[in-house]
Amino acid sequence: MNELRGPRLTLRPAVPADVPALAAIRATPEVRAHWRGEDDLAAEVASDLADEATHCLTVLHEGRIVGMIQWYAEEEPDYRHAGIDLFLDPTVHGQGLGTEAVRTLARHLIDDLGHHRLVIDPAAGNRAAIRCYEKAGFRPVGVMRQYERGADGTWHDGLLMDLLAAELPR
């Protein structure tokens, strides 16, 4: 896959040289609250990049790494769809870059790869992420009860959202 371009950002395949910057973003308290992980975040990000089932793209804004967006595909023909995950540096939160990144990747998944349905699953309490995804065209489908364990050890709900190809904002 080549680069994908939005009006203000570029998505390109993540490479090992991106790992330190991506791990530093994952380590920020704002991101860590929703993207928990192992203590060695650099090793975890490197593992994500090596996972052949997940396609990791580095998000660049003004020539700087500001996050990662990744996608996976369910290829079973009767259930075919793609899913998206995203994290961005808190220094660029609130600027619409998350919506732009999701919309840019969604266009690629629908227009170039032929997916008819995309899913994303933010924490039900992550209002900023939910607003971002709604602006990109995703709609809430339902609450997945006790979907993920939080940093405090308790289970938290997730919100399943989807976007059908015909609903993608153009």
URUR-V877771 format. One line per field, one symbol per residue. psi: psi as a letter, one per 40 degrees, with the letter a starting at -180 (. if undefined). burial: # if it has 16 or more other ideal C-beta (glycine too) atoms within 10 Angstrom, else .. Layout:
psi: ???
burial: ???
This chain:
psi: iaihhadeihhihiideeddddddddeidddddegiaidgdddddddddeheehhhhhhhhfeiheaihiiihhehdeehiiiiiiiihdeeieeeddddddddddddddddeehehiiigihdegdddddddddeeiihdihhhfdihideeiiiiihhiihideehh.
burial: ...#.#..###..#...##.###.##....#..##.#...#..###.##.....#######...#######.........#########..##..###############....#.########.#..##.##..###.................#.######....#..
